[in-house]
Amino acid sequence: MLLETNFIYAHITLTTMEIIDKELNLQLEEEFTSVKSLFESLIKEQKLNDANLVCWVSHEVSSLIQIGWEDGLLDDLKDFLKDKAPARKWMKHDEPDTLFRHNFYEHVRSKLIGSVSMTLIVKDGKLYIGKYQDLYFYSPVYEHIPNQKIFCRILKLN
């Protein structure tokens, strides 16, 4: 059997790359917080034309999510999480003498819908995501830890 492969050739010009580290500070007031405008502001502030944003959150019961923006979508997602990872179902995980007693369900919820890291593309000075896409920071513990950060390593092509 002959395997046919199509190759796409691109013209590549070697350029320099600048690495910039930034922290985006968040003051969370709800479980899902839109952060798309923070990234758009960062792009403008750093005068990024073509770049990659490698993003990471340090709190493991938090996630970065890229999701479509549609009426009712977040409400459905919240219902889904409550159904698939109900509070107080799993009780072996415990953090005695803290606000986070038996919070395994919060760990599971954050992993079901997102990740602690995400890479975003900046192309022609704009965030390169779908027209109806939004970016969210998800934290089921926002009431107890409202001050969060997103760490961004910017790989800026010069």
Secondary structure as the mmCIF struct_conf table of DSSP 4:
data_model
#
loop_
_struct_conf.conf_type_id
_struct_conf.id
_struct_conf.beg_label_comp_id
_struct_conf.beg_label_asym_id
_struct_conf.beg_label_seq_id
_struct_conf.end_label_comp_id
_struct_conf.end_label_asym_id
_struct_conf.end_label_seq_id
HELX_LH_PP_P HELX_LH_PP_P1 LEU A 2 GLU A 4
STRN STRN1 MET A 17 GLN A 27
BEND BEND1 GLU A 30 GLU A 31
STRN STRN2 PHE A 32 SER A 34
HELX_RH_AL_P HELX_RH_AL_P1 LYS A 36 GLU A 45
TURN_TY1_P TURN_TY1_P1 GLN A 46 LYS A 47
BEND BEND2 ASN A 49 ASP A 50
STRN STRN3 ALA A 51 VAL A 57
BEND BEND3 SER A 58 SER A 58
TURN_TY1_P TURN_TY1_P2 GLU A 60 VAL A 61
STRN STRN4 SER A 63 GLY A 68
TURN_TY1_P TURN_TY1_P3 ASP A 71 GLY A 72
HELX_RH_AL_P HELX_RH_AL_P2 LEU A 73 LYS A 84
BEND BEND4 ALA A 85 ALA A 85
TURN_TY1_P TURN_TY1_P4 ALA A 87 ARG A 88
BEND BEND5 LYS A 89 LYS A 89
BEND BEND6 LYS A 92 LYS A 92
TURN_TY1_P TURN_TY1_P5 PRO A 96 ASP A 97
BEND BEND7 THR A 98 THR A 98
TURN_TY1_P TURN_TY1_P6 LEU A 99 HIS A 102
HELX_RH_AL_P HELX_RH_AL_P3 PHE A 104 ILE A 113
STRN STRN5 SER A 115 SER A 115
BEND BEND8 VAL A 116 VAL A 116
STRN STRN6 SER A 117 LYS A 123
TURN_TY1_P TURN_TY1_P7 ASP A 124 GLY A 125
STRN STRN7 LYS A 126 LEU A 127
BEND BEND9 ILE A 129 ILE A 129
TURN_TY1_P TURN_TY1_P8 LYS A 131 TYR A 132
STRN STRN8 GLN A 133 TYR A 138
TURN_TY1_P TURN_TY1_P9 PRO A 140 HIS A 144
STRN STRN9 ASN A 147 LEU A 157
#
